């Protein structure tokens, strides 16, 4: 693990403090085959987007977001997405399959090998790329173990975040499976609108989701909070009334809210809320005691912003046919 994760050596023959017999054995039973980098694009603000090829029908995307004191890697957990959130370009591609833990970790390895040459580093990892992480629990939890392990990446639990659209039973299991941060892709405070924006809400409505969030916060021995993500859609979910309803929903929970200006993609029905509307929405939450920030749009000139990742997906869900 030290050779692989600390020294970035992925050739057993170069692991000089292992015996020759052990190196031969490892070489016969394991491999470090990394996905092919199809494209690597750098945005004007320094964001890097990679498109990785797993096979002919399966391309995934990951994004590195540099900031002054940190570098965040946004990674994928599925080829496409099994859900169909109406404001997300990834979901419109349909779904092919889950990623293995090896395929998830290979994203870290590829990014780290590139960033070493530019003296940049990965300080935070977020499962906010393609896919719903809590519909691929085994591989995601195995990956989290490596992200937290001192012999591997050694990140703190606060620096690794799983973002879910609200797979309620999996949130309960997550509490017993991994000790990382939780983000909820919320986007509405009432069931009627959330049913439309985030269809999994029809199966796990908001009251059940909030109960699961309370359980997450109270189940750990260390202080926890939940990050609620809320994409700002012009005329859809951005009114003052909806801001007050969101503040009421979150008033008794240890929460942070991340307001996300909508990032357009082809054939979408939505528009981005204007800046003054977003600021007023944020002020209402903040004055209600809700810690709130507005996410700065990054990497949109290379389609690397939130909700814009598409990859290449052979859609086994037949969603594209149904939509047509």
C-alpha positions in Angstrom: 0.0 0.0 0.0 2.9 2.4 0.7 4.4 1.8 -2.7 1.1 2.3 -4.5 -0.5 5.1 -2.5 2.4 7.0 -1.1 5.1 6.5 -3.8 2.7 6.1 -6.8 4.5 3.0 -7.9 2.2 0.6 -9.8 4.8 -1.8 -11.1 5.6 -4.7 -8.7 9.1 -5.1 -10.2 10.0 -1.7 -8.8 9.0 -2.5 -5.3 12.5 -3.1 -4.2 12.0 -4.0 -0.6 9.8 -7.0 -1.5 11.4 -10.3 -2.2 11.8 -11.4 -5.8 9.5 -14.4 -5.2 6.8 -12.1 -3.7 7.0 -9.7 -6.6 6.7 -12.6 -9.1 3.7 -13.9 -7.2 2.0 -10.5 -7.0 2.6 -9.9 -10.7 0.9 -13.2 -11.5 -2.3 -12.6 -9.5 -2.8 -8.8 -9.7 -2.5 -5.9 -12.1 -2.7 -2.1 -12.1 -4.5 -1.6 -15.4 -5.7 2.0 -15.4 -8.5 3.3 -17.6 -7.5 5.1 -20.8 -7.6 8.9 -20.7 -9.7 9.8 -23.7 -9.5 13.6 -23.1 -8.1 16.0 -20.5 -9.4 19.5 -20.6 -8.4 22.5 -18.5 -10.9 25.3 -17.9 -9.9 29.0 -17.8 -10.2 28.9 -14.0 -7.8 26.0 -13.6 -10.4 23.2 -13.2 -9.3 20.0 -14.9 -11.8 17.5 -16.4 -10.8 14.0 -17.5 -12.9 11.6 -19.6 -11.8 8.0 -18.9 -12.6 5.0 -21.0 -13.4 1.8 -19.2 -14.5 0.1 -22.4 -16.0 1.0 -25.7 -19.5 1.7 -24.2 -18.4 3.1 -20.8 -16.8 6.4 -20.4 -16.8 8.3 -17.1 -15.7 11.8 -16.1 -14.0 13.2 -13.1 -13.1 16.8 -12.2 -10.3 18.4 -10.2 -11.1 21.8 -8.6 -8.1 23.8 -7.3 -8.5 26.4 -4.6 -6.0 28.4 -2.5 -5.8 26.0 0.4 -7.2 22.8 -1.0 -7.8 20.7 -4.1 -11.1 18.8 -4.5 -11.4 15.7 -6.7 -15.0 15.0 -7.8 -15.3 11.3 -8.8 -17.8 9.0 -10.4 -19.4 5.9 -8.9 -21.5 4.7 -11.8 -21.4 4.7 -15.6 -24.3 7.1 -16.2 -26.9 7.2 -13.4 -29.6 4.9 -12.3 -31.7 7.9 -11.3 -33.3 10.6 -13.5 -33.1 14.0 -11.7 -34.7 16.4 -14.2 -32.0 19.1 -13.9 -29.0 16.8 -14.3 -27.3 16.1 -17.6 -25.8 12.8 -16.3 -29.2 11.3 -15.6 -30.3 12.0 -19.1 -27.6 9.7 -20.5 -29.3 6.7 -18.8 -27.5 4.0 -16.9 -25.0 1.2 -17.8 -23.4 -0.3 -14.7 -21.8 0.3 -11.3 -18.1 0.9 -11.0 -15.9 -1.5 -9.1 -13.9 -0.2 -6.2 -10.8 -0.6 -8.4 -12.3 1.6 -11.1 -13.2 4.2 -8.5 -9.7 4.2 -7.0 -8.1 4.4 -10.4 -9.6 7.8 -10.8 -7.6 8.9 -7.7 -4.5 7.3 -9.1 -4.8 9.0 -12.5 -5.4 12.4 -11.0 -2.6 12.1 -8.5 -0.1 11.1 -11.1 -1.0 14.1 -13.2 -1.1 16.6 -10.3 2.3 15.4 -9.0 3.9 17.1 -12.0 2.2 20.4 -11.2 2.8 20.4 -7.4 -1.0 20.2 -6.8 -2.6 17.9 -4.4 -5.8 16.2 -3.5 -7.1 17.3 -0.1 -10.8 16.5 -0.5 -12.7 13.8 -2.4 -16.4 14.1 -3.2 -18.6 11.4 -4.7 -20.5 13.9 -6.7 -19.5 12.9 -10.2 -21.5 10.5 -12.4 -23.9 8.2 -10.6 -25.7 7.7 -7.3 -23.1 6.5 -4.8 -25.6 4.9 -2.5 -26.8 2.6 -5.2 -23.3 1.2 -5.4 -22.6 0.8 -1.7 -20.0 -2.0 -1.6 -17.6 -0.4 -4.0 -18.1 3.1 -2.6 -17.5 2.0 1.0 -14.4 0.0 0.1 -13.1 3.1 -1.7 -13.8 5.2 1.4 -11.8 2.7 3.5 -8.8 3.4 1.3 -9.3 7.1 1.3 -9.3 7.2 5.1 -6.5 4.6 5.7 -3.2 6.1 6.8 -1.4 3.5 4.7 -3.3 4.8 1.6 -4.6 8.4 1.2 -5.0 9.2 4.9 -7.7 11.8 4.4 -9.8 12.9 7.4 -13.5 11.9 7.5 -14.5 15.5 7.0 -12.5 15.6 3.7 -14.5 12.7 2.1 -18.1 13.3 1.2 -20.8 11.0 -0.2 -23.6 12.8 -2.0 -26.9 11.1 -2.4 -30.3 12.0 -3.9 -31.9 10.3 -0.9 -31.6 6.5 -0.9 -33.0 6.4 2.7 -32.2 2.7 3.6 -28.6 3.1 2.4 -28.2 6.3 4.6 -28.9 4.1 7.6 -26.4 1.4 6.4 -23.8 4.1 5.7 -23.8 5.0 9.4 -22.5 1.5 10.2 -20.3 1.1 7.1 -18.1 4.2 6.8 -17.3 7.3 8.7 -17.3 10.0 6.1 -19.4 13.2 5.5 -22.9 13.1 4.0 -24.4 15.5 1.5 -28.1 15.4 0.4 -29.2 16.5 -3.1 -32.4 18.1 -1.8 -33.5 20.9 -4.3 -37.0 21.3 -2.9 -38.7 21.4 0.6 -42.1 20.0 -0.4 -42.8 16.5 -1.8 -44.8 17.7 -4.9 -41.9 19.7 -6.3 -39.2 17.2 -5.2 -41.1 14.4 -6.8 -40.7 16.2 -10.1 -37.1 17.3 -9.6 -35.7 14.2 -7.8 -38.0 11.3 -8.7 -36.6 9.0 -6.0 -38.5 11.2 -3.6 -41.6 9.3 -4.8 -40.2 6.3 -3.0 -38.5 8.0 -0.1 -40.4 11.2 0.7 -38.9 14.2 2.5 -40.1 13.2 6.0 -38.3 9.8 5.7 -35.2 11.5 4.4 -35.1 13.9 7.3 -35.4 11.1 9.8 -32.5 9.4 8.1 -30.5 12.6 8.3 -31.2 12.9 12.0 -30.1 9.3 12.5 -26.8 10.0 10.7 -26.1 13.1 12.8 -26.8 11.3 16.1 -25.2 7.9 15.3 -21.6 9.0 15.4 -19.4 9.5 18.4 -18.0 12.7 16.8 -19.9 15.8 15.9 -21.7 15.5 12.5 -23.7 17.7 10.2 -25.4 17.2 6.8 -24.7 19.3 3.8 -27.9 20.0 1.8 -27.3 20.8 -1.9 -30.0 23.0 -3.5 -29.8 23.8 -7.2 -31.3 27.3 -8.0 -33.8 27.0 -10.9 -35.4 30.2 -12.1 -39.1 30.4 -11.3 -39.1 26.8 -10.1 -37.7 26.5 -6.5 -36.2 29.9 -5.9 -39.0 32.1 -4.4 -38.9 33.7 -1.0 -41.7 31.5 0.2 -39.7 28.4 -0.8 -36.6 29.8 1.0 -38.7 30.2 4.2 -40.1 26.7 3.8 -36.6 25.3 3.5 -35.5 27.2 6.6 -38.4 25.7 8.5 -37.6 22.2 7.3 -34.0 22.4 8.4 -34.4 24.4 11.6 -33.9 21.5 14.0 -31.1 19.8 12.2 -27.3 20.4 12.2 -27.2 21.5 8.6 -25.3 23.5 6.0 -26.9 24.6 2.8 -25.0 24.8 -0.5 -26.9 26.9 -3.1 -25.9 25.8 -6.6 -26.6 28.1 -9.6 -28.0 25.8 -12.3 -25.6 24.9 -15.0 -27.4 24.6 -18.4 -27.0 21.7 -20.8 -28.5 21.0 -24.2 -32.3 20.6 -24.4 -32.9 21.4 -20.7 -36.1 23.1 -19.7 -34.6 25.1 -16.9 -32.8 28.4 -16.5 -30.5 29.7 -13.8 -31.8 31.9 -11.1 -30.5 35.4 -11.3 -27.9 36.6 -8.8 -30.2 38.9 -6.8 -32.7 36.1 -6.4 -30.0 33.7 -5.1 -28.7 36.4 -2.7 -32.2 37.0 -1.3 -32.7 33.3 -0.9 -29.4 32.9 0.9 -30.2 35.9 3.2 -33.5 34.3 4.2 -31.8 31.1 5.2 -28.9 32.9 6.9 -31.3 35.1 8.9 -33.1 31.9 10.1 -29.8 30.6 11.5 -29.0 28.2 8.6 -25.4 28.1 7.6 -25.6 28.9 3.9 -23.1 29.4 1.1 -23.5 29.8 -2.7 -21.3 27.6 -4.8 -19.1 29.4 -7.3 -19.5 28.0 -10.7 -16.3 26.4 -11.8 -15.2 24.7 -15.0 -18.4 25.4 -17.0 -16.4 26.4 -20.1 -15.3 22.7 -20.4 -18.7 21.3 -19.2 -17.1 20.3 -15.9 -19.6 22.2 -13.6 -22.1 20.5 -11.3 -24.7 18.6 -13.3 -22.9 18.8 -16.6 -20.9 15.5 -16.5 -22.1 13.1 -19.2 -19.3 10.7 -20.2 -20.4 8.0 -22.7 -23.0 5.5 -21.7 -24.6 2.6 -23.5 -27.9 3.0 -21.8 -29.2 -0.3 -20.4 -32.1 1.4 -18.6 -33.6 2.4 -22.0 -34.3 5.8 -20.5 -33.4 7.6 -23.7 -36.0 5.6 -25.6 -38.6 6.4 -23.0 -37.8 10.1 -23.1 -38.0 10.1 -26.9 
